[in-house]
Amino acid sequence: MAAVPEELNITPEEYRELVKKERPAPPLWRNALCAFASGGAISLLGQAIQNGFIALGFKPEDASNPTVAVVILLASLLTGLGLFDRLARFAGAGMAVPVTGFANSVTSAALEFKKEGLVLGVGAKMFSLAGTVILFGVITAFVAGLISAIF
């Protein structure tokens, strides 16, 4: 067995420092601008959809539920077509607007486990990631409602 050259014999801490020094800095300003623009575009699309429902005769307060359903449908379709991840790579956090990110997580899990069948695959695994979000959302809403009722 050949001897390891001394310069390759480094500690894990030295290796981490070397990696930290050589890693390129992320383009923070570009990422922030892309997230801002894409999140704004998604919000603008949602507002346009809501305005469409209002133009169809919905009251403004009643137009929000079908608007959210349409945005969820669009995000799920983009996920199913394999386009959501491509857009998310460019948009970054802008695509993680809660409704679209939620739709993507549910649809991705459903697609991943569809080979297992409708019940044990899609049905059982669909909410594996989103279930936690739903659980803590319900608990937070309950606590906020309780605090609001007390005060």
N, C-alpha and C positions, 0 to 999 in steps of 0.2 A: 504494500500500500504506500502510495506516494505521500510525502509530507505536505501539509497545508502551508502555503506561504504565510508569513507573519502578518502581512497587510490584509489577508482575508480572514484572519482569526480575530473577530471583534465581538464585543459583548452585545446583548440585545439592546441595551440603552444607546450604545454607540451607533448601532444600526438604525434605530428610530430617529436619532438626530441626523444621520446621513440622509435618510428618506425625507425627513422634514425640510432639510436644506435644499434638496434637489427637486422636490415636488413643485410644479408650477403653481403660481397663485391663481385661484379661480377668478374669472372675469366678473367681479361683483356688480359693477355698474351695469354691464350688459345684462346680467341675470336679473337684476332689479327692474331694469327698463322693460325687458321681455315679459316678466311676471306682471308688471303694472299694466302694460298694453294688452296682454292676453286676458287678464282678469277683467279689465275694463271692457274688452270686446265681448266677453261672455256676458257680463252684466248688461251691456247695451243690447245684445241679442235677446236676453231675458226680458228687458224692458219693451223691446219691439214686439215680442210675442204677447206680453201682457197688454200692450196697446191694441194689438190685433183682437184679443178677446174682448176688450172694452168696446172696440168698434163693432163687434158682433152682438153687442147688447148686454154684456156682463156688467154688473156693477163693479167699480174699481176694487172693492174689498173681496168680491167673489172671483175676480179674474186671477188672483195670485195662485190658487190651488191648481187650476189646469195649466198655468204657466210653469210651475215647478214640475208638473208631470211631463210636460213637453220637453223641458230641459233635461230631465232624467232620461227620457226616451232617446233624445239626441245623443247624450253621452254614452248610453248603453249601445246604441247603434254604432257609434264611432269605435267603441271598444270591440264589439263583435266583428267589425270590418278590419280591425288591426290598425286603425288610424289614431286612436286616442293616445297610445304610447308615443307615436311619432310626434304628435302635436305637443305632448307633455315634455318631451326632450327639448323642444325649442322653447316652450312657454314657461317651463319650470313651475314655480308655485302658483302662477296664474291659472293653471288648469286645475288646481286643487281647491277651487271655489267649492265650498262644502257639498253642494248638491251634485256637481259633476264628479268630484272625487269619490263620493259615496256611491254613485251609480257605477263608476268604473270598478270600484272594489267588489261590489256585488256581482257585476257581470263577469269580471275576470275570474272570480272564484267559481261561478256557475260554469263557465266555459272550460276551466281547467279540470273539473271533476265530472263533466258530462259523460265520459266513458264509463263511469261507475253506475250510471243509470239515473233515472229521474228522481227516485226517492233517496237512495243512499248516496248518490253523487251530487246532483244539482240541488235537491232539496235540503240535504244535510249540510253541505259545505258552502252553500250560497252566502250565508250570513256569518261565516267563520270570522272574518275580519270586521264586517259591519255590525255584527251582534254586539260587540263591545261598545261601539259608538252609540248604538241604540240604547243599550243598558245605561251607560253613563249619561246620555242625553236625558233619558227619562228620570233618572235619579236627580240630576241637576235641576231639571224643570220642577220636580216635586219640592226640592229644598228651596228653590227660589220662590215658588208659590206659597210655601209654608211661611217663609220670611215675610213675604208681601202681605199675607193674611194676618200675621201677628202684628206687624207695624203698620 
